[in-house]
Amino acid sequence: LPLRSEINEEISSRTEIYPNPSNGKFQIGVAQEISTEVEVEVYNILGTEIYREVFNNTNGKLEMDLKDLIPGQYIIRIKTDSFIETKKLFIN
């Protein structure tokens, strides 16, 4: 399962994770023009999917609460009908 971004630099600016590093509670900002379903997948550093959630009508902000995860680095994959983006998240 490749975890690299499959899009170009112009589109990659459509999402943002904050705060990062985080205590497990964070937001994903998605460009306002994205009004479709947004799927968020979380992978551990070994590439194992550990969480998945689908959001509808996001209004540009996805609230995530993964406080039960142990501190470390995670990969966040954000999917919509128009793009797929991969970001790193650090939980401390």
C-alpha positions as CSV (number, residue, x, y, z in Angstrom):
1,L,0.0,0.0,0.0
2,P,1.8,3.1,-1.2
3,L,1.5,6.0,1.2
4,R,2.9,8.7,-1.0
5,S,1.0,11.7,-2.3
6,E,-0.6,11.0,-5.7
7,I,-1.2,14.6,-6.6
8,N,0.8,17.6,-7.7
9,E,2.1,20.5,-5.6
10,E,-0.8,22.9,-6.6
11,I,-3.5,20.5,-5.3
12,S,-1.5,19.5,-2.2
13,S,-2.2,22.9,-0.6
14,R,-5.8,22.0,-0.3
15,T,-5.5,20.4,3.2
16,E,-3.8,21.3,6.5
17,I,-3.5,19.5,9.8
18,Y,-3.3,21.7,12.9
19,P,-2.0,21.7,15.5
20,N,0.8,19.4,14.5
21,P,2.4,18.1,16.7
22,S,-0.8,17.3,18.6
23,N,-2.0,15.6,21.7
24,G,-4.3,13.5,19.5
25,K,-7.0,16.1,19.2
26,F,-6.6,18.1,15.9
27,Q,-8.4,19.5,12.9
28,I,-7.9,18.9,9.2
29,G,-8.6,22.0,7.2
30,V,-10.0,21.2,3.7
31,A,-10.3,23.8,0.9
32,Q,-13.8,25.4,1.0
33,E,-14.7,24.3,-2.5
34,I,-14.5,20.7,-1.4
35,S,-18.2,20.0,-0.5
36,T,-18.2,16.3,-1.2
37,E,-17.6,13.4,1.1
38,V,-14.1,13.4,2.7
39,E,-12.6,10.1,3.8
40,V,-9.8,10.2,6.4
41,E,-7.5,7.2,7.0
42,V,-4.9,7.0,9.7
43,Y,-1.9,4.7,9.4
44,N,0.8,3.9,11.9
45,I,4.5,4.1,10.9
46,L,4.4,0.5,9.7
47,G,1.7,1.2,7.2
48,T,-1.2,-0.5,9.1
49,E,-4.5,1.3,8.9
50,I,-5.6,2.0,12.4
51,Y,-8.5,4.4,11.9
52,R,-10.9,5.5,9.2
53,E,-13.8,7.9,9.2
54,V,-16.0,9.5,6.4
55,F,-17.2,13.0,6.8
56,N,-20.1,14.7,4.9
57,N,-20.7,18.4,4.5
58,T,-17.4,19.4,6.2
59,N,-17.6,23.2,5.8
60,G,-13.9,23.1,5.5
61,K,-13.0,21.7,8.9
62,L,-12.8,18.1,10.1
63,E,-12.5,17.5,13.9
64,M,-10.4,14.5,14.9
65,D,-10.0,13.0,18.4
66,L,-7.4,10.3,18.5
67,K,-6.1,10.8,22.0
68,D,-6.0,7.0,22.6
69,L,-3.1,6.7,20.2
70,I,0.4,6.3,21.6
71,P,2.9,9.1,20.9
72,G,4.7,8.9,17.6
73,Q,4.4,9.6,13.9
74,Y,1.3,8.8,11.9
75,I,0.3,9.1,8.2
76,I,-3.0,10.7,7.4
77,R,-4.5,10.0,4.0
78,I,-7.3,12.4,3.0
79,K,-9.5,11.3,0.0
80,T,-12.2,13.2,-1.9
81,D,-13.7,12.7,-5.3
82,S,-11.2,15.1,-6.7
83,F,-7.9,14.4,-4.9
84,I,-6.0,12.1,-2.5
85,E,-3.5,13.7,-0.2
86,T,-1.1,12.2,2.4
87,K,0.2,14.1,5.4
88,K,2.3,13.3,8.5
89,L,0.9,13.8,12.0
90,F,3.0,13.8,15.1
91,I,1.3,12.9,18.4
92,N,3.2,13.7,21.6
